Every structure is written in structure tokens, then in C-alpha cells.
């Protein structure tokens, strides 16, 4: 099985229609119900500079065929995935899940770039490097974390960490003066493609916050953050407080309107019920009246019989 087919087998793209538990779909290949299990990792993934490595022991890269077939337990396939991992989200987790499941026996090493490198080549981050390292450490699919990971992978770095394959989505990554920073990895046959998750990215999350900035600023003011902490001007602070009071008044008015509608609806229902009962009683009264006083009623019959009796007695 080649890398592309292997990645497709392990791909779990998020679907908007009819998701199952945790956003899973039938295409994910997992059942809709799974037995409850309490077994799991109890410690975060270690940093690479905290792991003792015996460099005297020779290390030979495995081929794609060997990796796909499965390696011995003591010789896992060492897969490397790198990124910024700012505002760590499900898209990041799913990419790492795919990397972890590329081969039957995988040891996943994840490189996280430093603030300095990221700010120079990509832009400012919301989370600092320590927060991003910590977020990746606590992802269940990660076995090891490389701090201050390089922007471009060198042969020396690959050899130092004994990397067999590099996992990333197949879209050319243009940066640092290169059309694709993974081009030399692909040419060396060390690239294992994964798939991006649709509908979620760090840029998307930031866009939502920027788009609805006023909403989140008011939210955090309500939760006790100061205008200074939110970098909100004095005028905007007063504006947000005024908007909050106006919204509260609108909500009260809406509640009153809804209650009024409910009251009117109940009155209408009662009125309809009373009218129906009145009509039923009216029909019953008219029917009884006609039975007594109508042309063929009991009273007319009584007088007719009485007159007939008087006529016979004459």
C-alpha cells in the first residue's frame, strides 16, 4: 500500500451532514456506539530533549512497503509531523490522528515551531510557544514533542530524530523562499500525506472572533474583565454597557409580549370553548322548545286530542 492510499484509508474528514458521536461519520469506519473504556494515557507526551537516546545503536530507515506491512513492536515506524498548532482545535487533532494511524506500528513525533520562527515566517500567534507546546503534549495521539522545531527539515534533523516519514497535507506549503518546504522530503520518498479537516482552522476561529468582536468584548466585560485588559476605549466601554442595558430591556419587552400572546391565546381558546358550549345548549333548548310547542309538538297534540274528546261528548 503506498503512502497516498494509506493516508486515504486513515482519513477522517469532518462532515456536516448526519454526524455521529464526536462528529464521526460512517466513512470514519467507527461504530456509532462503543463500549465505555477508562483505559488511557495518564501523562503528557515527553519533550524530545528529555528522552535519552542511544546514538551508538545503528538506525536504518524502513521502506514504505515495510512500514505498511507492519514492523516489530520494538521497532515502530517513526513519523514526524510539524506545525504551529495555535488555538489547538479538532482539525489539528484529526491531522495528528491520521499521522498516528498511517502504519500499524507508529511512533508519532510532533514538532512545534517557536514564537520567533513563527512570527518571522507566518505571523503573530494568539498562544505563546509554551502554551502551544503544552497543548500538543496533551493530544492523545502524540508520543513525543520537539520544541523549537525547524521551519525547513534538514538531513541532520531527520537523522538526529531518526525519522522514517514526514506527515503533512499534500498541498504545497509555500514559505521561507520556497514553493514547497516539503519538496525535498517528497523527492526522497519520505512524505506521507494526510488530509485537512474541512470547516475548521486557526484562521477561521480568529475570523469569527474578529467578525463578532463587539459580542465577545461585551461578553468578557460582563465576566469581570476590565476595559484596559480588553484594550477597549472609555467610549466603547460605555457603549457596550449601554447596549447591554438596551438588550436587557428588549428581552423584558419580548418576554412581556410572549406572555401577553399566551394570555390572549388562552382567552381566545376559552372564548371559543364557551361559544361552542353556548351553541350546543342553544340547539338543545330550541330542540326541547320545538318538541313542546312546535307544529307537531306535544302541546299541540294534547289540544287536538282534547278537542276531539269534547266533540264526541256533544
TIROTOR-9981 format. One line per 8 residues: number of its first residue (from 1); their letters; for each residue x, y, z of C-alpha. Coordinates in steps of 0.1 Angstrom, whole numbers, plus 5000, padded with zeros to 4 digits. Example, Ala and Ser with C-alpha at 12.3 -4.5 7.8 and 13.67 -1.06 7.14 Angstrom:
2
1 = AS = 5123:4955:5078; 5137:4989:5071
END
This chain:
314
1 = XXXXXXXX = 5000:5000:5000; 5016:5034:4990; 5015:5065:5012; 4986:5081:4994; 4964:5051:4997; 4974:5046:5033; 4965:5082:5041; 4931:5078:5024
9 = XXXXXXXX = 4923:5047:5045; 4931:5066:5077; 4915:5099:5066; 4886:5112:5087; 4872:5143:5072; 4846:5161:5091; 4812:5160:5075; 4784:5184:5083
17 = XXXXXXXX = 4756:5161:5075; 4744:5135:5100; 4774:5132:5122; 4777:5105:5148; 4794:5106:5182; 4822:5131:5184; 4815:5142:5148; 4822:5108:5134
25 = XXXXXXXX = 4806:5095:5102; 4802:5061:5086; 4832:5069:5064; 4853:5072:5095; 4850:5034:5099; 4840:5035:5136; 4808:5022:5151; 4781:5047:5163
33 = XXXXXXXX = 4782:5030:5198; 4814:5019:5215; 4819:5002:5249; 4828:5026:5277; 4866:5023:5285; 4886:5040:5312; 4920:5030:5299; 4941:5059:5286
41 = XXXXXXXX = 4973:5078:5288; 4979:5094:5322; 5009:5115:5314; 5015:5141:5287; 5039:5133:5258; 5076:5139:5268; 5098:5165:5251; 5125:5151:5228
49 = XXXXXXXX = 5153:5168:5248; 5141:5149:5279; 5144:5114:5263; 5177:5095:5265; 5186:5081:5231; 5214:5056:5224; 5231:5070:5193; 5256:5042:5193
57 = XXXXXXXX = 5228:5019:5182; 5225:5019:5144; 5193:5032:5129; 5182:5021:5094; 5151:5037:5078; 5122:5014:5069; 5107:5015:5034; 5071:5024:5028
65 = XXXXXXXX = 5063:4987:5020; 5079:4975:5053; 5061:5002:5073; 5027:4994:5057; 5032:4957:5063; 5040:4963:5099; 5072:4964:5119; 5082:4946:5152
73 = XXXXXXXX = 5069:4962:5184; 5105:4972:5194; 5109:4990:5161; 5080:5013:5154; 5078:5035:5123; 5089:5070:5134; 5066:5095:5118; 5072:5132:5122
81 = XXXXXXXX = 5045:5159:5118; 5051:5196:5124; 5031:5228:5127; 5023:5259:5147; 4992:5245:5165; 4979:5279:5175; 4945:5277:5192; 4948:5239:5191
89 = XXXXXXXX = 4915:5226:5176; 4899:5194:5162; 4915:5200:5128; 4949:5197:5144; 4939:5166:5164; 4925:5149:5134; 4957:5155:5114; 4977:5140:5142
97 = XXXXXXXX = 4953:5111:5144; 4958:5104:5107; 4996:5106:5111; 4994:5082:5141; 4973:5057:5120; 4994:5058:5089; 5010:5025:5097; 5002:4996:5120
105 = XXXXXXXX = 5030:5004:5144; 5037:5042:5146; 5056:5064:5169; 5045:5099:5164; 5069:5128:5169; 5054:5163:5166; 5075:5194:5161; 5062:5228:5172
113 = XXXXXXXX = 5078:5259:5159; 5089:5287:5183; 5074:5321:5186; 5104:5338:5169; 5104:5315:5139; 5066:5316:5135; 5064:5354:5138; 5091:5358:5112
121 = XXXXXXXX = 5077:5334:5086; 5040:5332:5092; 5027:5359:5116; 5017:5367:5151; 5001:5339:5172; 4974:5340:5198; 4991:5315:5221; 5027:5317:5230
129 = XXXXXXXX = 5051:5289:5224; 5049:5274:5259; 5011:5272:5256; 5013:5256:5222; 5039:5230:5233; 5016:5222:5263; 4985:5218:5241; 5003:5193:5217
137 = XXXXXXXX = 5017:5174:5247; 4982:5166:5258; 4970:5153:5225; 4963:5115:5229; 4980:5106:5195; 5014:5122:5203; 5043:5102:5216; 5070:5129:5216
145 = XXXXXXXX = 5072:5167:5212; 5101:5186:5196; 5103:5222:5209; 5116:5249:5187; 5112:5228:5156; 5129:5239:5124; 5109:5256:5096; 5127:5235:5070
153 = XXXXXXXX = 5137:5199:5077; 5174:5193:5072; 5190:5159:5067; 5208:5164:5101; 5175:5170:5119; 5159:5139:5103; 5189:5118:5113; 5191:5132:5148
161 = XXXXXXXX = 5154:5122:5155; 5157:5091:5134; 5126:5100:5113; 5113:5075:5088; 5085:5095:5073; 5071:5131:5074; 5033:5135:5076; 5015:5167:5063
169 = XXXXXXXX = 4987:5175:5040; 4997:5173:5003; 4990:5210:4995; 5024:5227:4986; 5034:5248:5015; 5050:5280:5002; 5072:5297:5027; 5108:5308:5035
177 = XXXXXXXX = 5116:5315:4998; 5104:5280:4987; 5075:5270:4966; 5071:5239:4989; 5091:5234:5021; 5084:5197:5019; 5095:5193:4982; 5129:5176:4992
185 = XXXXXXXX = 5110:5153:5016; 5087:5142:4988; 5115:5137:4964; 5133:5115:4990; 5102:5092:4993; 5097:5102:5029; 5064:5121:5026; 5032:5106:5039
193 = XXXXXXXX = 5002:5128:5030; 4973:5135:5054; 4940:5153:5047; 4929:5187:5061; 4897:5189:5081; 4871:5210:5063; 4854:5239:5081; 4879:5244:5109
201 = XXXXXXXX = 4912:5262:5111; 4930:5287:5134; 4924:5314:5108; 4887:5306:5107; 4884:5308:5145; 4902:5342:5146; 4879:5354:5118; 4848:5345:5138
209 = XXXXXXXX = 4862:5364:5168; 4871:5395:5147; 4838:5394:5129; 4818:5393:5162; 4843:5414:5182; 4816:5436:5199; 4798:5405:5211; 4829:5389:5227
217 = XXXXXXXX = 4840:5422:5241; 4807:5427:5258; 4807:5390:5270; 4841:5395:5287; 4831:5428:5302; 4802:5410:5318; 4825:5383:5331; 4846:5408:5350
225 = XXXXXXXX = 4874:5417:5326; 4883:5454:5326; 4883:5477:5296; 4920:5480:5299; 4925:5442:5297; 4904:5441:5266; 4920:5472:5251; 4886:5488:5249
233 = XXXXXXXX = 4884:5526:5249; 4864:5545:5275; 4837:5555:5249; 4834:5519:5237; 4832:5506:5272; 4802:5529:5279; 4787:5520:5246; 4789:5483:5254
241 = XXXXXXXX = 4773:5488:5288; 4745:5508:5272; 4740:5481:5246; 4738:5456:5274; 4711:5475:5292; 4692:5481:5260; 4693:5443:5253; 4680:5436:5288
249 = XXXXXXXX = 4651:5460:5282; 4644:5444:5248; 4644:5410:5264; 4620:5420:5291; 4597:5436:5265; 4599:5404:5244; 4591:5383:5275; 4561:5405:5282
257 = XXXXXXXX = 4549:5403:5246; 4552:5365:5247; 4533:5363:5280; 4507:5386:5265; 4504:5365:5235; 4500:5334:5257; 4473:5352:5277; 4454:5363:5246
265 = XXXXXXXX = 4457:5328:5231; 4442:5313:5263; 4414:5339:5263; 4406:5331:5227; 4406:5293:5235; 4383:5299:5264; 4360:5321:5243; 4358:5295:5215
273 = XXXXXXXX = 4351:5269:5241; 4323:5290:5257; 4308:5298:5223; 4308:5261:5214; 4291:5252:5247; 4265:5280:5242; 4257:5268:5207; 4253:5233:5220
281 = XXXXXXXX = 4230:5245:5248; 4211:5267:5223; 4204:5238:5200; 4193:5217:5229; 4170:5244:5242; 4155:5250:5207; 4150:5213:5202; 4132:5209:5235
289 = XXXXXXXX = 4111:5240:5227; 4100:5226:5193; 4092:5193:5209; 4069:5210:5232; 4054:5240:5212; 4062:5232:5176; 4036:5223:5149; 4039:5186:5158
297 = XXXXXXXX = 4048:5193:5194; 4034:5176:5225; 4012:5206:5235; 3995:5208:5200; 3988:5170:5201; 3974:5174:5236; 3949:5201:5225; 3939:5182:5194
305 = XXXXXXXX = 3931:5151:5215; 3912:5173:5240; 3891:5189:5212; 3884:5155:5197; 3871:5142:5231; 3848:5172:5235; 3833:5168:5201; 3824:5132:5208
313 = XX = 3807:5141:5240; 3783:5165:5222
END
